[in-house]
Every structure is written in structure tokens, then in C-alpha cells.
Amino acid sequence: MPDPSGFLKHERRLPARRPVPVRIADWREVYPSAEEGLIREQATRCMDCGIPFCHDGCPLGNRIPDWNDLVRTGNWAAAIEALHATNNFPEFTGRLCPAPCEAACVLGIGGRAPVAIKQVEVEIVNRAFDLDLVTPQQTAAPSGRRVAVVGSGPAGLAAAQQLVRVGHGVTVYERDDAIGGLLRYGIPDFKLEKEHIDRRLAQLTAEGVEFRTGVDVGVDVTAEQLRAEYDAVLLACGALAGRDTPATPGRALRGVHQAMEHLVAANRVVAGREDSTPIDAAGKHVVIIGGGDTAADCLGVAHRQGAAGVHQLDLYPRPPRERDEERDPWPTWPWILREYPAHEEGGERVFAVAVQEFVDDGTGQVRAVRIAEVTVEKRDGQRLLTVVPGTERELPADLVLLAIGFEGTEEQPLLDQFGLARNRRGAVDTDDTWQAGPGVFVAGDMHRGASLIVWAIAEGRAAAAAIHRHLGGAEPLPAPVAPSTQPLAVPARA
């Protein structure tokens, strides 16, 4: 059993990040692997709390106290087995997930430091690969049924692995030139080096998953062809339609881009797929609009490209550093100031401001952004902005990146061909069996809207379970979430 007093003996500690001057000179991951003593110490902080609310914070239902105690005792083989029981790709979640499990940790009550769950998770899988404990699993006898998975992000890959292991033939279609979805070209290497994707793909390939890249379903292959060749189709195409601000004066100026255009182009250069990027921050004054993960990714890329200076703009006021129990009571996800490694590398964050105009240099190129301080009020579900008079000013800007969220899955030919429509959130609705049409299943961000990687994997696993049932599978697969499942939240007040 866990050490019930471990949290009294040890404070929360994380491994030191690579020094800023060193890491901004390359694209390698910010965090080195932690030494074993530190991780076993941190796992020991997981108390025997009786009711582990971290399970509820994580949509995968990760058995966190189990593998924490296995790490505490140094049993890495059993720890990775317990971790893989609920999570196909802990090397992805351990690096990229913002850890709602930690927000729900019992140790977090009253402002204490929660268990470093995410760090323990990534170290389990790091050591599992180092010890050659991650190998192809023996798959069941062929079922004779075939499934097409469209999209190779975490939802599609999780579903593919679950289905191939129970004997179904699985083919994954990806319109890009490499497998991985946003993991491949959307996430910078300083957060996820691509060797982690490649070695997991080697496992999936050995287990029998077939991958086809450079295939745009709906263009190169039609929905009719997929229906004819496969017994079920899973659409896991993500939510890549970036939110824009077309009404802002000057939006059409050169130098104003969607964030993902910048990230994908930069990542393709790092991957050796391109020699240069058309959206380079080198020597430029950069303004990033948005306060989330994508904005922080753009910030880190701009540093490594050699930006002259960076401002990151956030519509909302500076959040508090600690949970406001009235607003976000434990164990819900709190609104607090989140500082990413990119923020300690440079740049200036500006809160409670909105762009009023992208300013033309006279040649059609942006030279500045005109901003004003604002107050934000939510009324009847609508966000209302009020400009504070007399607060307008300009920030120099040779490059502006819009990281203001996503509007759902892209409008694309496959939607019409499968007879599907986007809902008001830009996502695709399903019934309670994950089907949007007979034999056509939808999961991940395409179904939920832009969300966390743990939700994508959870939906991929749950959709795989539904497909397996649809194909007559006798033994059930794990289904951690239902199509209607939502994150922990405070009930709306009457």
C-alpha cells in the first residue's frame, strides 16, 4: 500500500529544466529525464487518500495511486503495465497534457502542492522504453472485419491500436506526409521530440496496423470507396479550423497569420521536410494574440527562430496564482496563471487587452498592432467587451500570430460525402454509440471540439469499444467515456 505519510516527508519537486541559453539554441525537449531517486520520492507523496479524485480528473481513468506506489517501490515493469492498462500513449500525455488529474489531487485541497502525477507518468514510460518493456503485443486471431481510421492523431491511433489487438484489420489514413496529426507537425519538438511518435508507430505497425500517408479522404479516396472496402469507418480528423478575427481592421495585411500556419511550417523545417519557413520570426517584432497552449508554443518557436522581441496578448485579466475556491472549487480545473517554459525564455505578457487594428506600413505589410485595455463580462452566455477609454497604444509588430482558439473540424469534402454536418460548435455529433451515421463513427476533437490529449485518447478508446461491439466482438473493450461525458465542473447556479 502507499506510504500514508509520504506527503509529510517530501515537498513537491520537479527536475530542473535545461538552461534557457542552451535550450533556445536548439529544438530538443526542455525537460531532461529525471533521476530515479527524485521520481520515487515524488511518487511517495501519493497518499493513501481512500477516494482518489485524480481518477475523476482524468477522463482515461488512469490508476494513478497504483502506479505511483509501484514507482515508489521501484517496480517499473508493473508500473508500465498498470499505466498501459488505461493509456495507450503515456509518453504523449506525460509531455503534453496539462494534468487535470493534478488539479483533482487530494493533496491540492487548501492550496497544497499536488502530487507530480504528470512527471511520474512520463518517467514510467521513459524507463519502460529504456528497459525494453514496450514491445508489440500479441494480437487476437483475425476477425475478418476491417476498419478504416481517418486521421492519425492521438484519438485515431488509440482506436487503431485497440481494434488491431482484438483481431480487426485496421488501416489508418493521413492526408499529411507523415503519421501523427498535430503531434507530428503541430507540437514543437521542444515539447515532444518526434522519436517518441516514431517508436510507438513501430509498435503499432508490428501489431498489424497499416498506415497510408498522403491520402486526403474525400478527395483521393471517396467515402463510397471506404464504405465498400471496410466494415466500419472512424473519423478522427481533429478540430483544425482556426478561429479568426476578420472584422478587425487590417486583418488582410501581410504578416498576419494563423498560429498553426507558423507552427506547422516551423516544425516541417525542424523535421527536415522543408529547407525554410515562409513565416520566420527571425529579427522581427512578434505579437502573439492568445493566452493558451498554442500561443505558448508560438512563443517558444519565436525565441528559437531569433525574434527581436515578443508580446503575448491575453483578452482576460491576469489570473491569480492560486485557486479561487469560490470560482473553481477543488477538484475542478482552476483558472490560475499558467506559466509555460517558453515564458521564462523571454517576451512580455500583456493582459486585459484587445486588438483594435492591425496597422499598415503603407505597403500592405503590418508594422504595429493598436491595442486597448478592455473589461470582459459574460452575459446570457455571450462575451461582452468594453474598451477602457484613453488606453489605446501601439505595439511594434512585423509578424502577428492568431492563437485565439479553434472553431471545430474543418469544412472538407468527406463531410458531405458521408452526409455529415458540423454543429454550432463546429464539431460532429454522434449518438450514444459514437455513430454519426450507420457504420460511421466519430471521435476526438472532431467530435468534442478542440480539447486535451487525454480526452482524445479516451474518446479513441471508447469509440474503438463501440466499433468492436458493432462488428460483433464478444469480449468488451475498455470504454472510459461516453459521447456525452464532460469534465468535472461546478453545476450552473439557478
Disulfide bonds with the S-S distance in Angstrom:
none
